[in-house]
Amino acid sequence: MYDKMFEDMKARLQPVMDLAETNKKVLETLANVQKDSFTEVVNASLEQFQALSQCKDPKSALDLQVSYYKALEAKMAQTAEKSIAAITEAKEAFVAVVEDSAKKTAAEVEAAVKKAAKQAA
């Protein structure tokens, strides 16, 4: 009896466990994306500072700064795209789990209604 209750409870909580695992993976992905992005920005900033210190005229310094900001903008766009992709993946997994759970619940309710109708007849 307890085994059946335990298995039933485990089956009912499985979607929650699946969602928790999906959230864990997404948070790990987002943390890695942010860590990599931060590291690249810091390294690029150091390289930019070093390059600027060797400039002899304002025009070359301005050109370096424009180039740096364009590269920085591209990196931020790439980071945003990776983050959005991870969040979208999590959303799709969430929707799939909720839809599957709703279908299972609807089937269980329908079966219970049929069983009650048979017993009442």
MMTF fields as JSON, N, C-alpha, C and O atoms, coordinates in Angstrom:
{
  "mmtfVersion": "1.0.0",
  "mmtfProducer": "UNKNOWN",
  "numBonds": 483,
  "numAtoms": 484,
  "numGroups": 121,
  "numChains": 1,
  "numModels": 1,
  "chainsPerModel": [1],
  "groupsPerChain": [121],
  "chainIdList": ["A"],
  "bondAtomList": [4, 2, 8, 6, 12, 10, 16, 14, 20, 18, 24, 22, 28, 26, 32, 30, 36, 34, 40, 38, 44, 42, 48, 46, 52, 50, 56, 54, 60, 58, 64, 62, 68, 66, 72, 70, 76, 74, 80, 78, 84, 82, 88, 86, 92, 90, 96, 94, 100, 98, 104, 102, 108, 106, 112, 110, 116, 114, 120, 118, 124, 122, 128, 126, 132, 130, 136, 134, 140, 138, 144, 142, 148, 146, 152, 150, 156, 154, 160, 158, 164, 162, 168, 166, 172, 170, 176, 174, 180, 178, 184, 182, 188, 186, 192, 190, 196, 194, 200, 198, 204, 202, 208, 206, 212, 210, 216, 214, 220, 218, 224, 222, 228, 226, 232, 230, 236, 234, 240, 238, 244, 242, 248, 246, 252, 250, 256, 254, 260, 258, 264, 262, 268, 266, 272, 270, 276, 274, 280, 278, 284, 282, 288, 286, 292, 290, 296, 294, 300, 298, 304, 302, 308, 306, 312, 310, 316, 314, 320, 318, 324, 322, 328, 326, 332, 330, 336, 334, 340, 338, 344, 342, 348, 346, 352, 350, 356, 354, 360, 358, 364, 362, 368, 366, 372, 370, 376, 374, 380, 378, 384, 382, 388, 386, 392, 390, 396, 394, 400, 398, 404, 402, 408, 406, 412, 410, 416, 414, 420, 418, 424, 422, 428, 426, 432, 430, 436, 434, 440, 438, 444, 442, 448, 446, 452, 450, 456, 454, 460, 458, 464, 462, 468, 466, 472, 470, 476, 474, 480, 478],
  "bondOrderList": [1, 1, 1, 1, 1, 1, 1, 1, 1, 1, 1, 1, 1, 1, 1, 1, 1, 1, 1, 1, 1, 1, 1, 1, 1, 1, 1, 1, 1, 1, 1, 1, 1, 1, 1, 1, 1, 1, 1, 1, 1, 1, 1, 1, 1, 1, 1, 1, 1, 1, 1, 1, 1, 1, 1, 1, 1, 1, 1, 1, 1, 1, 1, 1, 1, 1, 1, 1, 1, 1, 1, 1, 1, 1, 1, 1, 1, 1, 1, 1, 1, 1, 1, 1, 1, 1, 1, 1, 1, 1, 1, 1, 1, 1, 1, 1, 1, 1, 1, 1, 1, 1, 1, 1, 1, 1, 1, 1, 1, 1, 1, 1, 1, 1, 1, 1, 1, 1, 1, 1],
  "groupList": [{"groupName": "MET", "atomNameList": ["N", "CA", "C", "O"], "elementList": ["N", "C", "C", "O"], "formalChargeList": [0, 0, 0, 0], "bondAtomList": [1, 0, 2, 1, 3, 2], "bondOrderList": [1, 1, 2], "singleLetterCode": "M", "chemCompType": "L-PEPTIDE LINKING"}, {"groupName": "TYR", "atomNameList": ["N", "CA", "C", "O"], "elementList": ["N", "C", "C", "O"], "formalChargeList": [0, 0, 0, 0], "bondAtomList": [1, 0, 2, 1, 3, 2], "bondOrderList": [1, 1, 2], "singleLetterCode": "Y", "chemCompType": "L-PEPTIDE LINKING"}, {"groupName": "ASP", "atomNameList": ["N", "CA", "C", "O"], "elementList": ["N", "C", "C", "O"], "formalChargeList": [0, 0, 0, 0], "bondAtomList": [1, 0, 2, 1, 3, 2], "bondOrderList": [1, 1, 2], "singleLetterCode": "D", "chemCompType": "L-PEPTIDE LINKING"}, {"groupName": "LYS", "atomNameList": ["N", "CA", "C", "O"], "elementList": ["N", "C", "C", "O"], "formalChargeList": [0, 0, 0, 0], "bondAtomList": [1, 0, 2, 1, 3, 2], "bondOrderList": [1, 1, 2], "singleLetterCode": "K", "chemCompType": "L-PEPTIDE LINKING"}, {"groupName": "PHE", "atomNameList": ["N", "CA", "C", "O"], "elementList": ["N", "C", "C", "O"], "formalChargeList": [0, 0, 0, 0], "bondAtomList": [1, 0, 2, 1, 3, 2], "bondOrderList": [1, 1, 2], "singleLetterCode": "F", "chemCompType": "L-PEPTIDE LINKING"}, {"groupName": "GLU", "atomNameList": ["N", "CA", "C", "O"], "elementList": ["N", "C", "C", "O"], "formalChargeList": [0, 0, 0, 0], "bondAtomList": [1, 0, 2, 1, 3, 2], "bondOrderList": [1, 1, 2], "singleLetterCode": "E", "chemCompType": "L-PEPTIDE LINKING"}, {"groupName": "ALA", "atomNameList": ["N", "CA", "C", "O"], "elementList": ["N", "C", "C", "O"], "formalChargeList": [0, 0, 0, 0], "bondAtomList": [1, 0, 2, 1, 3, 2], "bondOrderList": [1, 1, 2], "singleLetterCode": "A", "chemCompType": "L-PEPTIDE LINKING"}, {"groupName": "ARG", "atomNameList": ["N", "CA", "C", "O"], "elementList": ["N", "C", "C", "O"], "formalChargeList": [0, 0, 0, 0], "bondAtomList": [1, 0, 2, 1, 3, 2], "bondOrderList": [1, 1, 2], "singleLetterCode": "R", "chemCompType": "L-PEPTIDE LINKING"}, {"groupName": "LEU", "atomNameList": ["N", "CA", "C", "O"], "elementList": ["N", "C", "C", "O"], "formalChargeList": [0, 0, 0, 0], "bondAtomList": [1, 0, 2, 1, 3, 2], "bondOrderList": [1, 1, 2], "singleLetterCode": "L", "chemCompType": "L-PEPTIDE LINKING"}, {"groupName": "GLN", "atomNameList": ["N", "CA", "C", "O"], "elementList": ["N", "C", "C", "O"], "formalChargeList": [0, 0, 0, 0], "bondAtomList": [1, 0, 2, 1, 3, 2], "bondOrderList": [1, 1, 2], "singleLetterCode": "Q", "chemCompType": "L-PEPTIDE LINKING"}, {"groupName": "PRO", "atomNameList": ["N", "CA", "C", "O"], "elementList": ["N", "C", "C", "O"], "formalChargeList": [0, 0, 0, 0], "bondAtomList": [1, 0, 2, 1, 3, 2], "bondOrderList": [1, 1, 2], "singleLetterCode": "P", "chemCompType": "L-PEPTIDE LINKING"}, {"groupName": "VAL", "atomNameList": ["N", "CA", "C", "O"], "elementList": ["N", "C", "C", "O"], "formalChargeList": [0, 0, 0, 0], "bondAtomList": [1, 0, 2, 1, 3, 2], "bondOrderList": [1, 1, 2], "singleLetterCode": "V", "chemCompType": "L-PEPTIDE LINKING"}, {"groupName": "THR", "atomNameList": ["N", "CA", "C", "O"], "elementList": ["N", "C", "C", "O"], "formalChargeList": [0, 0, 0, 0], "bondAtomList": [1, 0, 2, 1, 3, 2], "bondOrderList": [1, 1, 2], "singleLetterCode": "T", "chemCompType": "L-PEPTIDE LINKING"}, {"groupName": "ASN", "atomNameList": ["N", "CA", "C", "O"], "elementList": ["N", "C", "C", "O"], "formalChargeList": [0, 0, 0, 0], "bondAtomList": [1, 0, 2, 1, 3, 2], "bondOrderList": [1, 1, 2], "singleLetterCode": "N", "chemCompType": "L-PEPTIDE LINKING"}, {"groupName": "SER", "atomNameList": ["N", "CA", "C", "O"], "elementList": ["N", "C", "C", "O"], "formalChargeList": [0, 0, 0, 0], "bondAtomList": [1, 0, 2, 1, 3, 2], "bondOrderList": [1, 1, 2], "singleLetterCode": "S", "chemCompType": "L-PEPTIDE LINKING"}, {"groupName": "CYS", "atomNameList": ["N", "CA", "C", "O"], "elementList": ["N", "C", "C", "O"], "formalChargeList": [0, 0, 0, 0], "bondAtomList": [1, 0, 2, 1, 3, 2], "bondOrderList": [1, 1, 2], "singleLetterCode": "C", "chemCompType": "L-PEPTIDE LINKING"}, {"groupName": "ILE", "atomNameList": ["N", "CA", "C", "O"], "elementList": ["N", "C", "C", "O"], "formalChargeList": [0, 0, 0, 0], "bondAtomList": [1, 0, 2, 1, 3, 2], "bondOrderList": [1, 1, 2], "singleLetterCode": "I", "chemCompType": "L-PEPTIDE LINKING"}],
  "groupTypeList": [0, 1, 2, 3, 0, 4, 5, 2, 0, 3, 6, 7, 8, 9, 10, 11, 0, 2, 8, 6, 5, 12, 13, 3, 3, 11, 8, 5, 12, 8, 6, 13, 11, 9, 3, 2, 14, 4, 12, 5, 11, 11, 13, 6, 14, 8, 5, 9, 4, 9, 6, 8, 14, 9, 15, 3, 2, 10, 3, 14, 6, 8, 2, 8, 9, 11, 14, 1, 1, 3, 6, 8, 5, 6, 3, 0, 6, 9, 12, 6, 5, 3, 14, 16, 6, 6, 16, 12, 5, 6, 3, 5, 6, 4, 11, 6, 11, 11, 5, 2, 14, 6, 3, 3, 12, 6, 6, 5, 11, 5, 6, 6, 11, 3, 3, 6, 6, 3, 9, 6, 6],
  "groupIdList": [1, 2, 3, 4, 5, 6, 7, 8, 9, 10, 11, 12, 13, 14, 15, 16, 17, 18, 19, 20, 21, 22, 23, 24, 25, 26, 27, 28, 29, 30, 31, 32, 33, 34, 35, 36, 37, 38, 39, 40, 41, 42, 43, 44, 45, 46, 47, 48, 49, 50, 51, 52, 53, 54, 55, 56, 57, 58, 59, 60, 61, 62, 63, 64, 65, 66, 67, 68, 69, 70, 71, 72, 73, 74, 75, 76, 77, 78, 79, 80, 81, 82, 83, 84, 85, 86, 87, 88, 89, 90, 91, 92, 93, 94, 95, 96, 97, 98, 99, 100, 101, 102, 103, 104, 105, 106, 107, 108, 109, 110, 111, 112, 113, 114, 115, 116, 117, 118, 119, 120, 121],
  "secStructList": [7, 2, 2, 2, 2, 2, 2, 2, 2, 2, 2, 2, 2, 2, 2, 2, 2, 2, 2, 2, 2, 2, 2, 2, 2, 2, 2, 2, 2, 2, 2, 2, 2, 2, 2, 2, 2, 2, 2, 2, 2, 2, 2, 2, 2, 2, 2, 2, 2, 2, 2, 2, 2, 6, 7, 7, 1, 2, 2, 2, 2, 2, 2, 2, 2, 2, 2, 2, 2, 2, 2, 2, 2, 2, 2, 2, 2, 2, 2, 2, 2, 2, 2, 2, 2, 2, 2, 2, 2, 2, 2, 2, 2, 2, 2, 2, 2, 2, 2, 2, 2, 2, 2, 2, 2, 2, 2, 2, 2, 2, 2, 2, 2, 2, 2, 2, 2, 2, 2, 2, 7],
  "xCoordList": [0.819, 0.0, 0.873, 0.656, 1.864, 2.736, 3.58, 3.893, 3.944, 4.726, 3.934, 4.47, 2.653, 1.81, 1.652, 1.712, 1.45, 1.325, 2.622, 2.598, 3.751, 5.041, 5.265, 5.707, 4.96, 5.119, 4.183, 4.563, 2.961, 2.003, 2.488, 2.421, 2.975, 3.495, 4.714, 4.862, 5.575, 6.772, 6.386, 6.973, 5.405, 4.952, 4.338, 4.539, 3.601, 2.962, 3.976, 3.764, 5.061, 6.071, 7.15, 7.979, 7.139, 8.169, 8.199, 9.286, 7.047, 7.113, 7.807, 8.52, 7.607, 8.27, 9.777, 10.564, 10.163, 11.59, 12.198, 13.328, 11.443, 11.919, 12.11, 13.095, 11.17, 11.281, 12.474, 13.18, 12.692, 13.829, 15.142, 16.072, 15.22, 16.433, 16.641, 17.767, 15.562, 15.653, 16.128, 16.997, 15.566, 15.983, 17.462, 18.185, 17.897, 19.298, 20.207, 21.206, 19.861, 20.682, 20.709, 21.757, 19.565, 19.497, 20.319, 21.041, 20.217, 20.998, 22.495, 23.28, 22.895, 24.301, 24.745, 25.823, 23.915, 24.234, 24.355, 25.312, 23.381, 23.414, 24.639, 25.26, 24.981, 26.158, 27.43, 28.306, 27.529, 28.709, 28.79, 29.871, 27.646, 27.628, 28.091, 28.906, 27.578, 27.961, 29.438, 30.133, 29.903, 31.313, 32.227, 33.2, 31.914, 32.729, 32.702, 33.73, 31.535, 31.393, 32.203, 32.908, 32.106, 32.843, 34.35, 35.075, 34.811, 36.235, 36.704, 37.754, 35.922, 36.296, 36.296, 37.17, 35.348, 35.291, 36.486, 37.09, 36.82, 37.974, 39.257, 40.074, 39.435, 40.632, 40.692, 41.752, 39.56, 39.524, 39.827, 40.499, 39.339, 39.602, 41.09, 41.654, 41.712, 43.145, 43.944, 44.878, 43.567, 44.231, 44.014, 44.925, 42.815, 42.506, 43.341, 43.879, 43.451, 44.249, 45.713, 46.359, 46.212, 47.6, 47.792, 48.78, 46.86, 46.959, 46.86, 47.582, 45.965, 45.818, 47.08, 47.429, 47.743, 48.955, 50.083, 51.037, 49.977, 51.018, 50.659, 51.457, 49.473, 49.052, 49.845, 50.127, 50.199, 50.981, 50.134, 50.521, 48.962, 48.134, 46.671, 46.262, 45.889, 44.476, 43.645, 42.72, 43.951, 43.159, 43.277, 42.271, 44.462, 44.627, 43.961, 43.413, 44.003, 43.326, 41.818, 41.15, 41.287, 39.853, 39.452, 38.43, 40.265, 39.987, 39.999, 39.159, 40.958, 41.016, 39.775, 39.225, 39.339, 38.158, 36.896, 36.074, 36.748, 35.589, 35.595, 34.564, 36.751, 36.875, 36.55, 35.861, 37.041, 36.797, 35.307, 34.772, 34.648, 33.222, 32.369, 31.357, 32.773, 32.048, 32.216, 31.254, 33.418, 33.657, 32.904, 32.355, 32.884, 32.156, 30.66, 30.003, 30.13, 28.712, 28.379, 27.353, 29.24, 29.021, 29.055, 28.252, 29.983, 30.087, 28.844, 28.347, 28.343, 27.147, 25.926, 25.075, 25.845, 24.735, 24.817, 23.801, 26.023, 26.21, 25.84, 25.204, 26.226, 25.896, 24.381, 23.82, 23.734, 22.277, 21.59, 20.621, 22.088, 21.493, 21.629, 20.689, 22.792, 22.991, 22.066, 21.498, 21.916, 21.043, 19.587, 18.868, 19.161, 17.784, 17.541, 16.468, 18.519, 18.371, 18.201, 17.377, 18.966, 18.857, 17.499, 16.885, 17.032, 15.734, 14.602, 13.63, 14.724, 13.71, 13.645, 12.562, 14.798, 14.843, 14.14, 13.404, 14.371, 13.718, 12.212, 11.442, 11.791, 10.356, 9.692, 8.609, 10.344, 9.782, 9.68, 8.696, 10.702, 10.66, 9.542, 8.839, 9.373, 8.318, 6.941, 6.087, 6.734, 5.453, 5.18, 4.054, 6.195, 6.02, 5.62, 4.737, 6.263, 5.938, 4.522, 3.777, 4.145, 2.802, 1.74, 0.725, 1.967, 0.999, 0.863, -0.248, 1.985, 1.941, 1.205, 0.4, 1.484, 0.799, -0.697, -1.511, -1.051, -2.47, -3.181, -4.305, -2.53, -3.134, -3.328, -4.376, -2.311, -2.417, -3.516, -4.278, -3.599, -4.629, -6.018, -6.944, -6.159, -7.451, -7.85, -9.017, -6.907, -7.197, -7.604, -8.523, -6.928, -7.279, -8.67, -9.438, -8.992, -10.314, -11.385, -12.428, -11.117, -12.091, -12.315, -13.452, -11.248, -11.376, -12.162, -12.983, -11.923, -12.642, -14.121, -14.975, -14.427, -15.828, -16.537, -17.668, -15.878, -16.473, -16.704, -17.742, -15.712, -15.845, -17.004, -17.777, -17.11, -18.217, -19.552, -20.532, -19.609, -20.859, -21.285, -22.473, -20.327, -20.63, -21.144, -22.083, -20.539, -20.953, -22.322, -23.077, -22.645, -23.935, -25.049, -26.211, -24.69, -25.726, -26.17, -27.032],
  "yCoordList": [-1.186, 0.0, 1.265, 2.191, 1.272, 2.439, 2.576, 3.682, 1.424, 1.475, 2.134, 2.935, 1.793, 2.392, 3.892, 4.681, 4.283, 5.713, 6.449, 7.556, 5.824, 6.438, 6.595, 7.648, 5.557, 5.619, 6.656, 7.373, 6.73, 7.719, 9.136, 10.012, 9.348, 10.672, 11.018, 12.152, 10.042, 10.263, 10.637, 11.546, 9.94, 10.227, 11.623, 12.327, 12.015, 13.344, 14.479, 15.589, 14.204, 15.232, 15.269, 16.179, 14.292, 14.236, 15.505, 15.989, 16.06, 17.306, 18.443, 19.242, 18.521, 19.557, 19.318, 20.258, 18.066, 17.729, 18.05, 18.531, 17.782, 18.107, 19.612, 20.059, 20.382, 21.845, 22.348, 23.261, 21.767, 22.172, 21.874, 22.68, 20.734, 20.382, 21.328, 21.741, 21.667, 22.615, 23.971, 24.589, 24.441, 25.725, 25.697, 26.668, 24.599, 24.465, 24.585, 25.305, 23.882, 23.924, 25.327, 25.798, 25.984, 27.334, 28.313, 29.142, 28.225, 29.116, 28.875, 29.824, 27.618, 27.319, 27.917, 28.504, 27.767, 28.326, 29.842, 30.417, 30.489, 31.947, 32.418, 33.42, 31.706, 32.082, 31.958, 32.82, 30.883, 30.702, 31.766, 32.272, 32.105, 33.147, 34.469, 35.173, 34.805, 36.064, 36.06, 37.063, 34.939, 34.835, 35.004, 35.756, 34.307, 34.414, 35.829, 36.361, 36.422, 37.782, 38.761, 39.612, 38.648, 39.541, 39.397, 40.39, 38.155, 37.901, 38.525, 39.166, 38.334, 38.897, 40.427, 41.05, 41.026, 42.488, 43.035, 44.03, 42.389, 42.836, 42.708, 43.628, 41.577, 41.385, 42.4, 42.958, 42.634, 43.614, 45.011, 45.792, 45.326, 46.641, 46.822, 47.886, 45.79, 45.865, 46.031, 46.831, 45.272, 45.407, 46.802, 47.391, 47.316, 48.657, 49.702, 50.616, 49.577, 50.525, 50.493, 51.53, 49.279, 49.141, 49.754, 50.448, 49.501, 50.056, 51.583, 52.273, 52.102, 53.565, 54.223, 55.341, 53.535, 54.113, 54.242, 54.989, 53.52, 53.576, 54.506, 54.697, 55.081, 56.008, 57.305, 57.805, 57.837, 59.079, 60.292, 61.43, 60.041, 61.186, 60.916, 59.762, 61.977, 61.832, 61.052, 60.338, 61.172, 60.48, 58.964, 58.26, 58.461, 57.016, 56.547, 55.446, 57.371, 57.02, 56.968, 56.062, 57.928, 57.939, 56.719, 56.087, 56.393, 55.208, 53.931, 53.048, 53.848, 52.685, 52.597, 51.516, 53.748, 53.771, 53.363, 52.604, 53.86, 53.495, 51.997, 51.333, 51.479, 50.04, 49.234, 48.215, 49.688, 49.01, 48.981, 47.944, 50.108, 50.172, 49.332, 48.765, 49.252, 48.385, 46.921, 46.154, 46.54, 45.157, 44.864, 43.777, 45.838, 45.673, 45.527, 44.696, 46.318, 46.224, 44.852, 44.261, 44.355, 43.03, 41.943, 41.011, 42.069, 41.085, 41.114, 40.061, 42.294, 42.405, 41.83, 41.195, 42.053, 41.482, 39.96, 39.277, 39.439, 37.98, 37.4, 36.349, 38.068, 37.621, 37.637, 36.705, 38.684, 38.776, 37.656, 37.069, 37.36, 36.28, 34.931, 34.136, 34.67, 33.402, 33.327, 32.273, 34.43, 34.451, 34.234, 33.471, 34.899, 34.741, 33.314, 32.761, 32.714, 31.328, 30.381, 29.468, 30.591, 29.736, 29.905, 28.927, 31.151, 31.411, 30.844, 30.31, 30.956, 30.404, 28.887, 28.301, 28.263, 26.808, 26.399, 25.412, 27.159, 26.866, 27.055, 26.253, 28.109, 28.365, 27.215, 26.761, 26.753, 25.647, 24.373, 23.64, 24.114, 22.936, 23.078, 22.109, 24.264, 24.527, 24.294, 23.635, 24.838, 24.683, 23.204, 22.737, 22.477, 21.049, 20.276, 19.42, 20.573, 19.872, 20.21, 19.323, 21.475, 21.883, 21.252, 20.759, 21.263, 20.652, 19.162, 18.632, 18.481, 17.036, 16.748, 15.819, 17.542, 17.356, 17.62, 16.914, 18.637, 18.955, 17.811, 17.458, 17.234, 16.102, 14.903, 14.259, 14.606, 13.477, 13.706, 12.792, 14.917, 15.238, 15.144, 14.616, 15.656, 15.583, 14.131, 13.779, 13.29, 11.872, 11.2, 10.382, 11.538, 10.967, 11.41, 10.608, 12.676, 13.194, 12.503, 12.099, 12.374, 11.715, 10.269, 9.798, 9.567, 8.182, 8.105, 7.204, 9.028, 9.04, 9.335, 8.751, 10.245, 10.57, 9.358, 9.052, 8.668, 7.465, 6.4, 5.739, 6.236, 5.231, 5.578, 4.705, 6.845, 7.29, 7.116, 6.74, 7.385, 7.241, 5.781, 5.476, 4.879, 3.427, 2.977, 2.185, 3.472, 3.058, 3.62, 2.991, 4.796, 5.404, 4.732, 4.766, 4.12, 3.517, 2.17, 1.55],
  "zCoordList": [0.0, 0.0, 0.0, -0.781, 0.898, 0.976, -0.287, -0.727, -0.862, -2.102, -3.217, -3.983, -3.303, -4.347, -4.11, -5.052, -2.852, -2.537, -2.868, -3.406, -2.541, -2.808, -4.311, -4.771, -5.064, -6.522, -7.14, -8.066, -6.622, -7.123, -6.838, -7.7, -5.621, -5.254, -6.102, -6.558, -6.308, -7.125, -8.555, -9.143, -9.109, -10.47, -10.563, -11.552, -9.551, -9.56, -9.37, -9.859, -8.671, -8.45, -9.541, -9.562, -10.436, -11.48, -12.342, -12.658, -12.734, -13.512, -12.76, -13.369, -11.464, -10.661, -10.656, -10.761, -10.534, -10.563, -11.931, -12.018, -12.992, -14.339, -14.503, -15.09, -13.986, -14.068, -13.248, -13.676, -12.097, -11.27, -11.984, -11.939, -12.636, -13.385, -14.563, -14.841, -15.25, -16.364, -15.863, -16.478, -14.75, -14.177, -13.791, -14.012, -13.225, -12.828, -14.049, -14.017, -15.122, -16.341, -16.943, -17.384, -16.959, -17.529, -16.701, -17.256, -15.389, -14.532, -14.701, -14.691, -14.857, -15.111, -16.445, -16.543, -17.457, -18.776, -18.708, -19.226, -18.066, -17.956, -17.162, -17.516, -16.106, -15.316, -16.149, -16.086, -16.93, -17.779, -18.862, -19.162, -19.45, -20.489, -19.89, -20.487, -18.718, -18.081, -17.663, -17.818, -17.139, -16.73, -17.936, -17.884, -19.016, -20.232, -20.793, -21.213, -20.796, -21.307, -20.461, -21.002, -19.166, -18.272, -18.481, -18.548, -18.583, -18.802, -20.113, -20.162, -21.169, -22.462, -22.441, -23.045, -21.767, -21.687, -20.907, -21.307, -19.809, -19.023, -19.844, -19.868, -20.512, -21.336, -22.479, -22.765, -23.123, -24.212, -23.694, -24.367, -22.511, -21.917, -21.63, -21.885, -21.105, -20.835, -22.129, -22.195, -23.147, -24.446, -25.028, -25.611, -24.867, -25.374, -24.644, -25.27, -23.35, -22.566, -23.016, -23.164, -23.228, -23.669, -25.057, -25.298, -25.961, -27.316, -27.282, -28.001, -26.447, -26.351, -25.78, -26.159, -24.887, -24.285, -25.301, -25.082, -26.405, -27.438, -28.587, -29.505, -28.542, -29.605, -29.505, -28.416, -30.684, -30.733, -31.1, -30.835, -31.721, -32.131, -31.787, -31.652, -31.647, -31.264, -32.287, -31.901, -33.561, -34.591, -34.442, -34.529, -34.222, -34.053, -32.76, -32.711, -31.718, -30.464, -30.676, -30.178, -31.408, -31.696, -32.518, -32.249, -33.523, -34.347, -33.498, -33.676, -32.58, -31.682, -30.799, -30.589, -30.286, -29.429, -30.193, -29.679, -31.402, -32.223, -32.501, -32.394, -32.855, -33.108, -31.851, -31.921, -30.717, -29.441, -29.113, -28.721, -29.274, -28.944, -29.891, -29.479, -31.15, -32.094, -31.698, -31.73, -31.33, -30.894, -29.598, -29.422, -28.7, -27.437, -27.686, -27.058, -28.586, -28.925, -29.514, -29.178, -30.383, -30.976, -29.902, -29.929, -28.963, -27.886, -27.0, -26.6, -26.693, -25.858, -26.584, -25.962, -27.889, -28.667, -28.661, -28.532, -28.803, -28.797, -27.431, -27.354, -26.378, -25.027, -24.815, -24.238, -25.279, -25.149, -25.921, -25.438, -27.116, -27.921, -27.219, -27.212, -26.631, -25.901, -24.693, -24.407, -23.994, -22.819, -23.216, -22.57, -24.268, -24.745, -25.209, -24.97, -25.868, -26.323, -25.132, -25.18, -24.081, -22.895, -22.223, -21.797, -22.129, -21.501, -22.355, -21.821, -23.667, -24.565, -24.442, -24.443, -24.339, -24.163, -22.873, -22.843, -21.814, -20.53, -20.643, -20.115, -21.328, -21.491, -22.247, -21.876, -23.303, -24.09, -23.253, -23.346, -22.436, -21.562, -20.536, -20.248, -19.988, -19.014, -19.637, -19.043, -20.832, -21.521, -21.808, -21.641, -22.233, -22.523, -21.272, -21.326, -20.149, -18.895, -18.45, -18.034, -18.531, -18.109, -19.01, -18.518, -20.319, -21.239, -20.986, -20.978, -20.779, -20.518, -19.211, -19.137, -18.192, -16.901, -17.026, -16.432, -17.797, -17.992, -18.71, -18.355, -19.716, -20.444, -19.525, -19.548, -18.714, -17.789, -16.762, -16.446, -16.245, -15.253, -15.875, -15.261, -17.092, -17.778, -18.002, -17.828, -18.382, -18.591, -17.282, -17.268, -16.184, -14.885, -14.439, -13.908, -14.652, -14.278, -15.116, -14.601, -16.403, -17.292, -16.869, -16.853, -16.529, -16.082, -14.771, -14.597, -13.861, -12.587, -12.797, -12.129, -13.728, -14.023, -14.611, -14.232, -15.534, -16.137, -15.087, -15.072, -14.194, -13.148, -12.202, -11.807, -11.853, -10.979, -11.664, -11.022, -12.974, -13.723, -13.774, -13.66, -13.945, -13.973, -12.621, -12.543, -11.562, -10.227, -9.87, -9.13, -10.388, -10.108, -10.894, -10.49, -12.023, -12.879, -12.405, -13.027]
}
